[in-house]
Amino acid sequence: MPLMFFPKEPAESREFAVEHPDLIAKMKTIMTGQPAPSADFPMTAPDQ
């Protein structure tokens, strides 16, 4: 799963996903999970 795709980007000399598969797995779990309630960033339904 590529984190980003930049063909022949000179500044991108390392593949983060290959170097840190554990962090990629954790990020994927967090991003695909249910959002947690937050007092700082409350979520409301669109019709409210």
C-alpha positions in Angstrom: 0.0 0.0 0.0 1.8 3.1 -1.1 1.5 6.0 1.3 1.9 8.5 -1.6 2.9 8.3 -5.2 5.3 10.7 -6.7 6.9 9.3 -9.8 10.7 10.0 -9.7 10.4 12.6 -6.9 14.0 13.6 -6.2 13.3 14.3 -2.5 11.7 10.8 -1.9 14.8 8.6 -1.7 13.4 6.1 0.8 10.2 3.9 0.9 8.6 4.5 4.3 6.1 1.6 4.0 8.9 -0.9 3.3 11.0 0.4 6.2 8.1 0.6 8.7 5.4 -2.0 7.9 4.4 -2.0 11.6 3.5 1.7 11.5 1.7 1.3 8.2 -0.4 -1.5 9.7 -1.2 0.7 12.7 -2.1 3.7 10.5 -4.4 1.5 8.4 -6.2 0.2 11.5 -6.7 3.7 12.8 -7.9 5.2 9.5 -10.4 2.4 8.8 -11.8 2.3 12.4 -14.7 4.1 13.8 -14.0 7.7 14.9 -13.6 8.2 18.7 -15.6 10.9 20.3 -13.6 14.1 20.9 -14.4 17.2 22.9 -11.9 19.2 20.8 -13.4 18.0 17.4 -17.0 17.1 18.0 -18.8 15.4 15.1 -22.4 16.1 14.4 -24.8 14.7 11.8 -25.0 16.8 8.6 -28.7 17.7 9.3 -27.9 19.2 12.8 
